[in-house]
Amino acid sequence: MSNLARLQEIVTFSQDASPADILNEDNESEYSYYSDSEDGGDIDSEYQLSAQEHWEESIHQVRLLVNQIIFPLLGKVLGRRASHLIWKRVADWWFI
């Protein structure tokens, strides 16, 4: 509701009611925003993921883990072992 429409509603309401009624009505409308209303359920449903979306997110995280952590560590270990074996053969051939 726009501010102008809200102001018009208060003015027309104030002609029929006392100031205490106006204050109570304002407080109720302020707190009704935070209550569990029909609109509040829509906000929660926007943030809920379906099972398929959860699965896709999990697969994405596993791929990132493998690509950015597992493969580099595995390559580092295997590369060092291979380099030691190659250097051992070269050193045995060269220095004997």
C-alpha positions as CSV (number, residue, x, y, z in Angstrom):
1,M,0.0,0.0,0.0
2,S,1.4,3.4,-0.9
3,N,2.0,6.1,1.7
4,L,-0.6,8.3,0.2
5,A,-3.3,5.6,0.3
6,R,-2.2,4.8,3.9
7,L,-2.5,8.5,4.9
8,Q,-6.0,8.7,3.3
9,E,-7.0,5.6,5.2
10,I,-5.8,7.1,8.5
11,V,-7.5,10.4,7.9
12,T,-10.9,8.8,7.1
13,F,-10.5,6.3,9.9
14,S,-9.6,9.1,12.4
15,Q,-12.8,10.9,11.7
16,D,-14.7,7.9,13.1
17,A,-12.3,6.7,15.9
18,S,-10.5,8.0,18.9
19,P,-6.7,8.5,18.9
20,A,-6.2,5.3,21.0
21,D,-8.0,3.3,18.3
22,I,-5.7,4.8,15.6
23,L,-2.6,3.9,17.7
24,N,-3.8,0.3,18.3
25,E,-4.5,-0.1,14.6
26,D,-1.1,1.1,13.6
27,N,0.6,-1.3,16.0
28,E,-1.4,-4.2,14.7
29,S,-0.5,-3.5,11.1
30,E,3.1,-3.1,12.1
31,Y,3.3,-6.5,13.8
32,S,1.1,-8.3,11.3
33,Y,4.0,-8.0,8.8
34,Y,6.0,-10.4,10.9
35,S,3.2,-12.9,11.6
36,D,2.7,-16.2,9.8
37,S,0.4,-15.0,7.1
38,E,-0.2,-16.3,3.6
39,D,2.5,-14.0,2.3
40,G,5.1,-15.2,4.8
41,G,4.8,-18.8,3.5
42,D,5.7,-17.6,0.0
43,I,9.0,-16.1,1.2
44,D,10.0,-19.4,2.9
45,S,9.2,-21.4,-0.2
46,E,11.5,-19.3,-2.3
47,Y,14.5,-20.4,-0.2
48,Q,13.6,-24.1,0.0
49,L,15.4,-26.2,-2.5
50,S,13.9,-29.3,-4.1
51,A,15.6,-32.7,-3.7
52,Q,16.9,-32.4,-7.3
53,E,18.5,-29.0,-6.6
54,H,20.1,-30.4,-3.4
55,W,21.5,-33.3,-5.4
56,E,22.9,-31.1,-8.1
57,E,24.5,-28.8,-5.5
58,S,26.1,-31.8,-3.8
59,I,27.4,-33.1,-7.1
60,H,28.8,-29.7,-7.9
61,Q,30.6,-29.5,-4.5
62,V,32.1,-33.0,-5.0
63,R,33.4,-32.1,-8.4
64,L,35.0,-29.0,-6.9
65,L,36.6,-31.0,-4.2
66,V,38.0,-33.6,-6.6
67,N,39.2,-31.0,-9.2
68,Q,40.7,-28.5,-6.8
69,I,42.0,-30.7,-3.9
70,I,42.2,-34.4,-4.7
71,F,43.7,-34.2,-8.3
72,P,46.5,-31.7,-7.4
73,L,47.5,-33.7,-4.3
74,L,47.5,-37.0,-6.2
75,G,49.5,-35.4,-9.0
76,K,52.0,-34.0,-6.5
77,V,52.5,-37.4,-4.8
78,L,52.7,-39.4,-8.0
79,G,54.9,-36.8,-9.7
80,R,57.4,-36.9,-6.8
81,R,57.5,-40.7,-6.8
82,A,58.0,-40.9,-10.5
83,S,60.7,-38.2,-10.4
84,H,62.6,-40.2,-7.7
85,L,62.4,-43.4,-9.7
86,I,63.6,-41.7,-12.9
87,W,66.4,-39.9,-11.1
88,K,67.5,-43.2,-9.4
89,R,67.7,-44.9,-12.8
90,V,69.5,-42.0,-14.3
91,A,71.9,-41.7,-11.4
92,D,72.6,-45.5,-11.4
93,W,73.3,-45.4,-15.2
94,W,75.4,-42.2,-15.1
95,F,77.5,-42.7,-12.0
96,I,78.2,-46.4,-12.3
